[in-house]
């Protein structure tokens, strides 16, 4: 989707690279700064177990960690801590990459197929890596189906089903974020004030929801292939 103006097009150094890559780098830098500041506030606290009395970066970080951890534990199971770093990173990066599109002059990198497909591909590689790490070659039995006699039919179907997952993840995120950003642009251009505020609130909800859906589905994929390890 073409945009009439983006800040990255006038920032020296960033203007020489594709806008979605430049914006992704900005999001990554913001996350690093956010993490360092939140960690500094946590280290400066008299009692780290007691939350701050007012809204702070530390409180926001703790809320994100608690929410993502709860989702991982309920979805993946007993050994969720082994996977939380990756899937927590998915959620936080996608959320901030979505939200930056609400800032005038920025286009969300998640409205570009190259970014969303890369995220989907990482998710695909990750859960297959975890599966082979936990099960070895026995993981291939997962594609054969419940009955050996059905293996010739089930195996190619399961392979196709797994291979389309990164595409389905990327297209779902791409479509929703492109539509959300385009809607805000249209109503901002038509009405200028008041009405766009409503769509900004709805847009923020969509940003959160799409980060949640992508992360949840990625967790479900890994839970399906390592669930036997978590059974207790």
N, C-alpha and C positions, 0 to 999 in steps of 0.2 A: 504494500500500500504506500502510495507516495504522499509525502507531507510537504506543505509549502515552506515550512521553516522548522529547523531543529537546532538546538543549541550546539550539538556536537559538530554541526557543519561549519561553525565559526570558531571553534576552539582549536588553537594550533596543536598539531600532532594528532588529534582525534579526527580532524576533517579529512585526513588522508586515508582513513580506513572506513569500511562500511559502517553505516549508522548503527545497525543492530549490534555489531561487535563493539563499537565505541560505547554505546549505552550499557551493554553488558559489563564492560570494564568499569564504568562508573558505578553500577550497582554493586559489583564485587568490592570496589574501593569503599563505598559507603558501608557495606556489611563489615568489612575489616575494622573501619573506624568505630562503628557502632559496638562491635565486640570488645575492642580495646577499652573504650570508655565505660562500658557496662562492667567489664572485669575490674577496672580501676575503682569504680564505685563499690563493687562487692568487696574488694580487698580493704577498702577504707572503712567499711562498716564495723561498728563495735561488736555486733553479734550478727554474723552472716545469716543465721537462721531467722532473724526478725526482718520482715520486709520494710522498705522505706515508708515513711508516713505519707509521702506525696508521690505523684507519678514521676518516675525516673527511668532512665535507660536500663538500670538494673532490674526494675520491676517488669518492664516490657520484656527483657531477655528471659527472666525467670518464668513469665507467663508463657512465652513461646516454648521454652524447654519443657515445662510441665505439660502443656497441651500436646506437643509432639510425642513426648515420652508416653503419655497415656494412650495416645492413638497407636503407637508402636506396640505397646504391651498387650493391648486388647486385640490387635490384628495379627501380629506375628507370633506372640506367645512368650514362653518362659525365657528364651534367650534373646529377647528383643534388643538388649544392650549391644549385642554384636553388630547390629545393623543400623542403630540409631544415628550414627554419624553421617552416613550417606543420605538416609531418607530425611533426616533433619535438615541437611544442607539443601536437598531438593525443595523442601517446603519454603524455607527462608529465602532462598534465591528466587524462586518462582514468584513468591508473594511480593518481594521488593521489585522484581522486574515488571510485574503487573502494575504495581502501584505507581511506579515512576511515569507511567503513561498518563496518569491523572495530572501531572505537573505540566503546565503550558510550555510548549517548546520541546517536549520529549515524546518520543514514540516508544511504546513498550517493546523491548526486544522479543518478547513472547508473541508478538504479532508478526514475527518473521519465521518462515518454515525452517530455515537453517538452524535457528536456535531451538525451536520446539522439537525438531527431529533429533538434534544432538542430545537433548535431554532424554527423549524416548529411547534412543540407542544406548545411552549410558545405563538406563534402567534395565533394558533388555540384557545387556552384557553382564550387569551386576547380578541379577537373580540367577542367570545360568551359571555364572562363576561360583556363586554361593552353593548352588545345587551340586555341581561337580566336586566342590571342595568338601561338602558334607557326605555325599553319597558315592563319589567316584563314578565309574562307568555304570553302576547300578541305576544312576539317574535316567539312563536311556530307557529303562523299563517303564518309566512314567509315560512314555510316548506310545507304548504298545497296547494300552488299554487293559481292562480287567481280565480279559480272556485271551489266551494265546492264539486261539483260532481267529480272533478279530484283529490280530496284530497287523496283517498286510493292509487292512483297511484303515485302522486307527492311526498307524504310524505316520503316513503322509498327511492325514488330516490334522494330527497334533502338531506336526512340524510347521504346517502352513499357519495354524492357529497361533503358534508362538511367534512366528516370524512377522505376523501382521501387528503384533502388539505395539512395537515402537511407533509404527505408522499411526495406529489408532490413538495412542496417547498424544502424539504430536499434533494430529489433525484436530482432536477435541480441544486441546489448549489453544491452538492457533485460531480456530474458528471462533471460539468464544471471545478471545481477547481482541481479535480483529473487529468483530461485530460490536463489542463494548466500546472500543476506542472510536470507531467510526460514528456510533450513535452520539457519543459525547461531543465529537467534533461538529456534527450536523446541528445539534440543538444549541450548542454554543454559538455557532455562526448565525443561526436564525434568530435567537432570542437575546443573546448577549448576557442578560442578567436574570436572576431569580430562577427561571426554569432550569438552566444548566446545573444549579446547585442540587436539585433533586436527582439528576442523573449522575452527579458526582458521588452521591451517597450510594446509589444503586451500583455504580461502577466499582466503588470500593468493596462492596459486598461480593460482586462477581470476581474481583481480583482475589479475595480470600477464598471464595468457593472453588475456583479453578486450581489454586495452589493445593487446596485440601484434597480435591478429587484426584489430581495427578499423583500426589504423594500416597494417598490411600490405595489407589489401584496398584502402584508400584510395591507397596507393602503386601498387598494381597497376593501378588505374583510370587514374591519371595516366600510368603507363608505357605503357599501351596506346594513348594518344592522342598522346604526344610521343616515342614510341620511335624514330621515324625520325630525330629530331634527335640522339639519343644514339648512333646507329649510326656506328661508325668502324672 
